[in-house]
């Protein structure tokens, strides 16, 4: 287990290095950073001093190492717009995004597993057909458009739920959360539901396929022969086996949720980091974009690492199998 | 003695396809969308980007109401008197063009890279596949956002970004297929005949690796259309001069709270219809082409 952990850690660091290089290359080498970071009204002399002060006259690999050195120390530059450290700006908005993503994940699982189980146990029934047709429908609807429809139905026409902002929040350890107040919950519901729909379709299909595969397996036939009740076969045996791939996919999809939160946050004016990213891209606030990217890369590497570890804990064949 | 058409591969394929009503509906929808997009300038009641055809007096009309010249606007107008139906038809053109061209360029690029990786093997293969894995471990949406942040906006840049997002899927799929095919006898025979490497790859290996990619291309076109619409909706996609469906939806979004639902709902329905049609076709194609689920 330790050797496996060590190997995975080394791989993670390698991925981080590669990604940091790509981000550096993309943001700093393709556009001319001088034009972005220095006031266009500056005199040639001021320009020269600024270039030297920012280290932009150095060869690119020295610039990259300087960038790495600062990044490790948590310094990813200052936002041009807010004039605050870019990383702090992102970090203060991270909890809102995480709250949204977790809420969406809980919804997708809470609805997707029972629906998928039912569809898998009754293949070909009208409800199964409806659920499967519905999942293609969900896959086809762009997240942002669903968000618009949700806002229109429940906020504009029915007037039931608010459609913007986080509502009333409660601070835990200085971090505000919406899900602890009724007002906050009503604000959280629509965006989380919006974000959950796509994952719901995914979970549903995974569980349905898993149920169909496992129900015809030998161990289920054996359990039936022993006289184990159908409820226990499904709950204790089949569900457990299905959950292994579901957990993996969900882990990986959690990162995807963070990326798609960008869309949902923009529509519902949810003050998370995705919302900030879009505005920063629009106004070319590059340090914030870089900080967002580096933070996301770190989160992704951590998620992948965690999923691998969870998977190897659940299924010993992977640890022994070697490659990983 | 000839084999009846329905027992030949193409005949069987068509029979399998027609057996699923959803797939047939999807295909009909797809054909309709393509025809509408191709002939938009002739079908559309007005050219929404020709200012001489716009009438400010007809601004903000609800669907089905008549303008002061008596023209009936089926899907309503925006604040500049632009016919929404015409806007949708022209937007469909842009959306389909961007989606299809990016998917096919990505297909060509990914297929080439994947084939070379499988054919050459060794270090080249390892390097390419690490890059593919690295890219696929991040969500496409995020990569698209990054690329747009770096490249900037514009039709060519959005297509480039979408190509860079998609190529890895093709590369991975075709490589897996090519690894199986390259050990077959016909490749060996081609080597014995001393054909050049490029000839073996393009004339022998490539055609035999295409079938599993057909489903992927179908699904990716739908995905690319959806992704472009999302980027445009976020205001970092196509420029205002080339409005796709996503941009139309974004423009109308601001008026939603004011009750002018038709500005964003109808373009959205057109987008949904397009993507759904493609997915219905793709979903069934996968079932037909997959030997495991194919009917006996």
Interface residues (C-beta under 8 A of the other chain):
Chain A: X15 X18 X19 X23 X26 X27 X30 X31 X133 X136 X137 X139 X140 X141 X142 X143 X144 X145 X148 X149 X151 X152 X156 X255 X256 X258 X259 X260 X262 X263 X266 X267 X277 X278 X281 X282 X289 X293 X296 X297 X300 X304
Chain B: X22 X134 X137 X138 X139 X141 X142 X145 X146 X148 X149 X150 X151 X222 X226 X229 X230 X233 X234 X235 X236 X246 X249 X253 X256 X257 X259 X261 X264 X265 X268 X271 X272 X275 X276 X279 X280 X283
